[in-house]
Each structure stands twice: as C-alpha cells, then as structure tokens.
C-alpha cells in the first residue's frame, strides 16, 4: 500500500519526522514480529489500535516503536503481564501523546524503505544458483526473511546493492563474509554515538521518565540529532574507503615499478652510494693500501703500456741532475 504523510505524533516534531504507514503484515515485518503477536498485543492493550480506512487498519511508526520496545523487554526476560503493567503505568502517568512522541523519536525506524517480497526464482536470478545455500546466512544478517513460499527483504536497497556487487564478479559468499565481519564494527560505532547523545540528553533518574513538561524539547532534540548521526557515519566511512583505496593504489603502483625496474625500493639508492664511494678520494690512512690505476691493470696490459708523460719528464730531470757541477766536485 502506498504511504502518505500523516501528522507527526507530537506537535513539536520537526517537519521531516513524517510517519510511514503500514498494513498489519508490513508492521509485523518491520518490527520483527508476527501478525498473530500484533493482534495479541492489541487485545491486551499493549498496542494502540490502528486507524481505520474502510476495513483496513493502518499503523504508523508509533506502533513500530512500541513493538520494538515490547520485543526488547521480552528478550530481557519480562513477561507480557510485567510489560502490560509497566506500559499501563507509563500511559497513566503522563501525557500519552508526549510519551508516544518520545517513544517514536527513540525507537522509531531510521529508514523508511518499504519491505519487498521475492520469490526463490527471483533471488536466483539476482544472485545465481548458489542462493539456496546462502538463505540461512541472509536470514541471520536480516537481509531476508522467509514468509511462506516467498522471502521478504526489510531493506530492498541493501539487497539490490548486494545483487549489483555480485554482478560485478564478487561471489555472494565473500560479500556475506565481509558483511558478517563488518557488522560488529558498525554496532560499536552506533553504540558510541547513542551513548554520547544519552550522556547529554538523559539527565533524569533511571527509574523515571522525563517530566511531561520536558518531553517536547527532548523529542525535538532527538529528531534533530538523528540525521546528524547518519552524517557522521556516512562521512567517516567515505573517508576510510578513500584512504584504503588510495593505499591500495599506491601499493599496486609500487609493485609495478619494482617489476619494471627489476629491483626493490632502495636498490637504486644503494647503487648510487656504491658509485659515489668508488669515485671519492682516499682517506689519508688508505693511501698505502689502495692500488694505483696501473697496478689494477692486467700484467700483459702493463707490459705493453707506454710510459706516461709524467714518468718521461721525471727521468729527464734525473739525468740533468747527474751532470750538474756539484756532482763533478
């Protein structure tokens, strides 16, 4: 059923906080429960009745938030009777409209994507014949949920992105491996952001709700902070992807250079250092130990080599000295 905007639950909620609308089947899927449970919670007054449009009940994000709260309390070991007493006390202890607004701001869905059903042949067309073996992992990750003979994706955009990745040649198995590895890190990021918001907004006793007079400002602050949190997460992951991609490119280029030049980084510098050491003048203590250029030549080359101009001049000077007058005396 197409969704249409409805008035926000509280008069202070920002304009972008528009409720989605759900049939009972859609509500159960989004909230992670069953239609039978939805009916049972309504019978016990745990869940507000839906708006009626003809014979169809229309639910909104306030119902989603309430169902998530019930699921959370059940998971912590509370019985339905405990939860019923608690919710009755909450509803009786303050302005119900303000309480629902707070419940919606805190526990309402962050994505308003509509769930979508897929048949098994459709999934095989998207991901290939290996889909049946991956259904358990897809369900565990919350990407798919079995509903009779069909499968429901709570976030079809995520499933479409996964299918597009597989079409690019990435095996579905490897993609699921990465998602399973990355999810705890995203959980930790979300936990840190929520803790930061709670430290600054939740200045009330743990056993009490904020006073009704504080509710409108609190709800408004939460609605303003929600989109800011997504901005932080999105930009940080973009920064990290950019850095990792650049690091990969740099590493690949360095490898190509090594293969092209036939040496590893630093080999060129070592060769230059050796050449410079060869051309440098000898240290004073090294003069006696180093061979002259002539001595470094082969013997055959030295035998046939003509005396240099310096040697010829030296011999002539010696003869002249032998014929000097001092020598005759």
C-alpha positions as MATLAB code, in Angstrom:
seq = 'XXXXXXXXXXXXXXXXXXXXXXXXXXXXXXXXXXXXXXXXXXXXXXXXXXXXXXXXXXXXXXXXXXXXXXXXXXXXXXXXXXXXXXXXXXXXXXXXXXXXXXXXXXXXXXXXXXXXXXXXXXXXXXXXXXXXXXXXXXXXXXXXXXXXXXXXXXXXXXXXXXXXXXXXXXXXXXXXXXXXXXXXXXXXXXXXXXXXXXXXXXXXXXXXXXXXXXXXXXXXXXXXXXXXXXXXXXXXXXXXXXXXXXXXXXXXXXXXXXXXXXXXXXXXXXXXXXXXXXXXXXXXXXXXXXXXXXXXXXXXXXXXXXXXXXXXXXXXXXXXXXXXXXXXX';
ca = [
       0.000    0.000    0.000;
       1.488    3.388   -0.906;
       2.420    5.526    2.036;
       1.184    9.040    2.502;
       2.314   11.646    5.003;
       0.433   11.804    8.265;
       0.679   14.396   11.003;
       3.629   13.847   13.354;
       2.891   12.327   16.718;
       3.873   15.424   18.625;
       3.289   18.982   17.643;
       6.956   19.769   18.294;
       8.417   17.111   16.000;
      10.268   18.546   13.015;
       8.651   18.527    9.611;
      10.979   15.782    8.330;
       9.725   13.372   11.030;
       6.857   12.048    8.910;
       5.264    8.746    9.871;
       5.244    5.852    7.456;
       2.065    3.857    7.126;
       1.799    0.084    7.356;
      -0.740   -2.653    6.963;
      -0.668   -5.244    9.723;
       1.539   -7.548    7.593;
       4.005   -4.745    6.873;
       4.037   -3.681   10.516;
       4.928   -7.192   11.647;
       7.801   -7.394    9.144;
       9.268   -4.001   10.027;
       9.020   -4.607   13.778;
      10.407   -8.135   13.607;
       7.340   -9.916   14.943;
       4.273  -11.747   13.627;
       0.742  -10.686   12.738;
      -0.512  -13.014   15.449;
       1.594  -11.196   18.050;
       0.350   -7.815   16.836;
      -3.255   -8.959   17.325;
      -2.437  -10.402   20.749;
      -0.746   -7.188   21.918;
      -3.735   -5.162   20.784;
      -6.093   -7.448   22.726;
      -4.013   -6.874   25.859;
      -3.895   -3.094   25.315;
      -0.141   -3.195   24.837;
      -0.515   -1.698   21.380;
      -2.676    1.207   20.316;
      -5.439    0.364   17.837;
      -4.767    1.337   14.217;
      -6.582    3.985   12.231;
      -9.357    2.529   10.138;
      -9.699    3.165    6.429;
     -12.705    1.201    5.457;
     -11.964   -2.299    6.638;
      -8.185   -1.887    6.602;
      -6.222   -0.991    9.729;
      -3.399    1.493    9.141;
      -0.451    1.538   11.548;
       2.388    4.071   11.845;
       5.867    4.450   13.316;
       4.497    4.795   16.849;
       3.294    1.208   16.577;
       6.719    0.143   15.286;
       8.437    1.789   18.264;
       6.039    0.190   20.753;
       6.522   -3.262   19.225;
      10.313   -2.888   19.344;
      10.074   -1.898   22.995;
       7.926   -4.962   23.751;
      10.356   -7.234   21.877;
      13.291   -5.767   23.813;
      11.602   -6.287   27.170;
      10.613   -9.849   26.276;
      14.223  -10.572   25.294;
      15.325   -9.354   28.739;
      13.057  -11.889   30.447;
       9.955   -9.844   31.260;
       6.569  -11.486   30.848;
       3.676   -9.949   28.947;
       1.957   -9.318   32.273;
       5.001   -7.369   33.522;
       5.101   -5.369   30.314;
       1.372   -4.730   30.449;
       1.633   -3.311   33.987;
       4.635   -1.194   33.009;
       3.023    0.273   29.896;
      -0.218    0.939   31.748;
       1.710    2.836   34.426;
       3.552    4.819   31.761;
       0.388    5.643   29.859;
      -1.455    6.608   33.034;
       1.446    8.568   34.499;
       1.820   11.251   31.881;
       0.598   12.777   28.700;
       0.162    9.802   26.356;
       0.765   11.934   23.274;
       4.125   13.149   24.623;
       5.157    9.638   25.676;
       4.357    8.257   22.245;
       6.346   11.082   20.707;
       9.392   10.188   22.812;
       8.922    6.510   22.046;
       8.741    7.262   18.338;
      11.802    9.554   18.356;
      13.931    6.984   20.190;
      12.676    3.658   18.863;
      11.153    4.563   15.508;
      12.730    3.247   12.300;
      15.708    5.137   10.883;
      14.925    4.056    7.352;
      11.508    4.349    5.756;
      12.233    1.855    2.990;
       9.285   -0.392    2.260;
       9.744   -4.152    2.631;
       9.594   -6.152   -0.602;
       8.811   -9.784   -1.343;
      10.907  -12.001   -3.619;
      10.251  -15.462   -4.951;
      13.043  -18.031   -4.988;
      13.388  -17.807   -8.812;
      13.759  -14.012   -8.495;
      16.535  -14.427   -5.933;
      18.319  -16.980   -8.104;
      18.131  -14.541  -10.995;
      19.652  -11.828   -8.800;
      22.396  -13.849   -7.114;
      22.825  -17.040   -9.107;
      22.226  -20.716   -8.313;
      24.131  -20.566   -5.013;
      21.246  -18.664   -3.334;
      19.568  -21.680   -1.653;
      22.788  -22.488    0.218;
      23.041  -18.862    1.409;
      19.478  -18.370    2.650;
      20.337  -19.159    6.269;
      23.129  -16.576    6.306;
      20.933  -13.992    4.568;
      18.252  -14.528    7.224;
      20.809  -14.323   10.035;
      22.029  -10.971    8.705;
      18.456   -9.727    8.463;
      18.639   -9.240    4.704;
      15.880  -11.762    4.026;
      13.050  -13.312    5.994;
      11.053  -16.316    4.873;
       7.311  -15.782    4.560;
       5.680  -18.979    3.286;
       6.956  -19.612   -0.241;
       8.370  -16.105   -0.626;
      11.163  -14.117    1.007;
      10.840  -10.599    2.373;
      13.653   -8.044    2.357;
      13.142   -5.384    5.018;
      15.592   -3.156    3.166;
      15.358   -3.905   -0.574;
      18.010   -1.268   -1.365;
      20.559   -3.318    0.594;
      19.588   -6.468   -1.315;
      19.756   -4.626   -4.656;
      23.241   -3.330   -3.812;
      24.343   -6.853   -2.902;
      22.972   -8.194   -6.201;
      24.775   -5.449   -8.159;
      28.023   -6.341   -6.364;
      27.616   -9.989   -7.319;
      27.031   -8.987  -10.942;
      30.413   -7.246  -10.878;
      32.046  -10.593  -10.191;
      32.224  -10.609   -6.374;
      30.991  -14.005   -5.119;
      27.961  -13.775   -2.833;
      29.769  -15.913   -0.265;
      32.629  -13.426    0.031;
      30.228  -10.490    0.254;
      28.392  -12.150    3.151;
      31.748  -12.844    4.818;
      32.579   -9.129    4.679;
      29.148   -8.112    5.996;
      29.447  -10.517    8.926;
      32.935   -9.218    9.710;
      31.948   -5.541    9.422;
      28.669   -5.625   11.353;
      30.189   -5.676   14.881;
      32.218   -2.589   13.973;
      29.081   -0.726   12.860;
      27.337   -1.839   16.055;
      30.211   -0.387   18.077;
      30.004    2.919   16.163;
      26.249    3.151   16.740;
      26.696    2.325   20.423;
      29.266    5.116   20.837;
      27.012    7.684   19.131;
      23.947    6.693   21.167;
      25.966    6.810   24.390;
      27.144   10.316   23.517;
      23.568   11.519   22.937;
      22.312    9.838   26.110;
      25.027   11.474   28.243;
      23.907   14.910   27.131;
      20.144   14.445   26.951;
      19.209   11.892   29.594;
      19.589   13.878   32.786;
      16.772   12.042   34.550;
      16.651    9.229   37.085;
      16.995    5.758   35.612;
      13.683    4.703   37.154;
      11.609    7.582   35.834;
      10.504    9.092   32.567;
      11.281   12.735   31.859;
       8.564   15.093   33.139;
       5.801   15.806   30.652;
       6.887   19.439   30.519;
      10.351   18.390   29.267;
       9.068   15.949   26.672;
       8.527   18.324   23.710;
      12.043   19.810   23.854;
      13.589   16.359   24.366;
      11.700   14.859   21.428;
      12.665   17.789   19.237;
      16.361   17.442   20.180;
      16.368   13.722   19.389;
      14.795   14.292   15.976;
      17.442   16.914   15.173;
      20.287   14.634   16.281;
      19.170   11.551   14.353;
      20.088   12.830   10.868;
      23.335   14.312   12.217;
      24.399   10.878   13.414;
      23.932    9.438    9.939;
      26.039   12.270    8.503;
      28.919   11.386   10.851;
      28.723    7.693    9.984;
      28.422    8.250    6.238;
      31.302   10.695    6.012;
      33.597    8.622    8.211;
      33.049    5.511    6.095;
      33.625    7.585    2.938;
      36.881    8.904    4.418;
      38.010    5.398    5.360;
      37.132    3.995    1.923;
      39.056    6.813    0.228;
      42.155    6.197    2.360;
      42.062    2.438    1.879;
      41.573    2.795   -1.884;
      44.495    5.225   -2.142;
      46.697    2.909   -0.085;
      45.838    0.001   -2.381;
      46.583    2.066   -5.495;
      49.921    3.239   -4.093;
      50.903   -0.316   -3.219;
      49.963   -1.584   -6.661;
      51.934    1.184   -8.441;
      54.982    0.468   -6.254;
      54.799   -3.210   -7.198;
      54.640   -2.338  -10.897;
      57.689   -0.053  -10.549;
      59.647   -2.805   -8.804;
      58.874   -5.263  -11.581;
      59.638   -2.728  -14.305;
      62.972   -1.561  -12.863;
      63.980   -5.038  -11.772;
      64.813   -4.004   -8.261;
      63.192   -3.328   -4.956;
      62.783    0.092   -3.369;
      66.210    1.329   -2.137;
      68.233   -0.657   -4.689;
      68.793    2.446   -6.828;
      69.952    4.406   -3.808;
      72.362    1.618   -2.832;
      73.871    1.555   -6.346;
      74.334    5.334   -6.318;
      76.055    5.143   -2.916;
      78.470    2.469   -4.151;
      79.352    4.545   -7.233;
      79.953    7.625   -5.130;
      82.224    5.679   -2.766;
      84.303    4.476   -5.720;
      84.840    7.988   -7.072;
      85.634    9.590   -3.723;
      89.342   10.478   -2.913;
      91.015    8.078   -0.468;
      91.321    8.898    3.163;
      94.912    9.636    4.404;
      95.263    6.245    6.041;
      94.089    4.412    2.985;
      96.753    5.731    0.503;
      99.256    2.912    1.157;
      96.736    0.129    0.827;
      94.992    1.193   -2.324;
      96.411    0.127   -5.675;
      97.264    2.638   -8.352;
      95.354    2.512  -11.611;
      98.348    0.934  -13.335;
      98.635   -1.818  -10.714;
      94.996   -2.583  -11.148;
      95.591   -3.335  -14.845;
      96.433   -6.854  -16.060;
     100.159   -7.694  -16.372;
     100.002   -8.001  -20.142;
      98.466   -4.571  -20.382;
     101.114   -3.118  -18.076;
     103.983   -4.663  -20.133;
     102.893   -3.063  -23.361;
     101.878    0.217  -21.896;
     103.888    3.273  -22.845;
     105.329    5.389  -20.040;
     103.215    8.323  -19.218;
     104.310   11.929  -19.840;
     104.895   12.351  -16.114;
     107.342    9.435  -15.960;
     109.335   10.633  -19.035;
     109.743   14.103  -17.545;
     110.960   12.591  -14.264;
     113.719   10.579  -15.964;
     114.971   13.617  -17.930;
     115.213   15.640  -14.759;
     117.274   12.910  -13.104;
     119.845   12.844  -15.931;
     120.223   16.594  -15.848;
     120.874   16.461  -12.121;
     123.655   13.903  -12.659;
     125.516   16.275  -14.951;
     125.437   19.259  -12.583;
     128.732   20.990  -11.375;
     128.168   19.886   -7.791;
     128.294   16.301   -8.949;
     131.736   16.832  -10.659;
     133.329   18.096   -7.488;
];
